[in-house]
Amino acid sequence: MKSTAVTNLLLTLIAILLLANLLAKLPVTKVEAETFKLDDCITANPGDKPAAYVHVITDN
C-alpha cells in the first residue's frame, strides 16, 4: 500500500512539473520573417560589389 502512495505522489509531481513547463512555454512572441533575393547578394568574384545586401539582426 505504501508503494502505491509513493507512485501516486511521483506521478502527481511529474504532472505538476509538466503543466508548469507547458505554462512557461505558452507566451510565445510572434516571429515574422521576410524573404530576400539572395541571388542579388551573391557575386561571381569575391571583389565584385553585390546588387543588394542582407542585414541580419538577432535578439535574445
Secondary structure as a PSIPRED ss2 file (coil, helix, strand):
# PSIPRED VFORMAT (PSIPRED V4.0)

   1 M C   1.000  0.000  0.000
   2 K H   0.000  1.000  0.000
   3 S H   0.000  1.000  0.000
   4 T H   0.000  1.000  0.000
   5 A H   0.000  1.000  0.000
   6 V H   0.000  1.000  0.000
   7 T H   0.000  1.000  0.000
   8 N H   0.000  1.000  0.000
   9 L H   0.000  1.000  0.000
  10 L H   0.000  1.000  0.000
  11 L H   0.000  1.000  0.000
  12 T H   0.000  1.000  0.000
  13 L H   0.000  1.000  0.000
  14 I H   0.000  1.000  0.000
  15 A H   0.000  1.000  0.000
  16 I H   0.000  1.000  0.000
  17 L H   0.000  1.000  0.000
  18 L H   0.000  1.000  0.000
  19 L H   0.000  1.000  0.000
  20 A H   0.000  1.000  0.000
  21 N H   0.000  1.000  0.000
  22 L H   0.000  1.000  0.000
  23 L H   0.000  1.000  0.000
  24 A H   0.000  1.000  0.000
  25 K H   0.000  1.000  0.000
  26 L C   1.000  0.000  0.000
  27 P C   1.000  0.000  0.000
  28 V C   1.000  0.000  0.000
  29 T C   1.000  0.000  0.000
  30 K C   1.000  0.000  0.000
  31 V C   1.000  0.000  0.000
  32 E C   1.000  0.000  0.000
  33 A C   1.000  0.000  0.000
  34 E C   1.000  0.000  0.000
  35 T C   1.000  0.000  0.000
  36 F C   1.000  0.000  0.000
  37 K C   1.000  0.000  0.000
  38 L H   0.000  1.000  0.000
  39 D H   0.000  1.000  0.000
  40 D H   0.000  1.000  0.000
  41 C H   0.000  1.000  0.000
  42 I C   1.000  0.000  0.000
  43 T C   1.000  0.000  0.000
  44 A C   1.000  0.000  0.000
  45 N C   1.000  0.000  0.000
  46 P C   1.000  0.000  0.000
  47 G C   1.000  0.000  0.000
  48 D C   1.000  0.000  0.000
  49 K C   1.000  0.000  0.000
  50 P C   1.000  0.000  0.000
  51 A C   1.000  0.000  0.000
  52 A C   1.000  0.000  0.000
  53 Y C   1.000  0.000  0.000
  54 V C   1.000  0.000  0.000
  55 H C   1.000  0.000  0.000
  56 V C   1.000  0.000  0.000
  57 I C   1.000  0.000  0.000
  58 T C   1.000  0.000  0.000
  59 D C   1.000  0.000  0.000
  60 N C   1.000  0.000  0.000
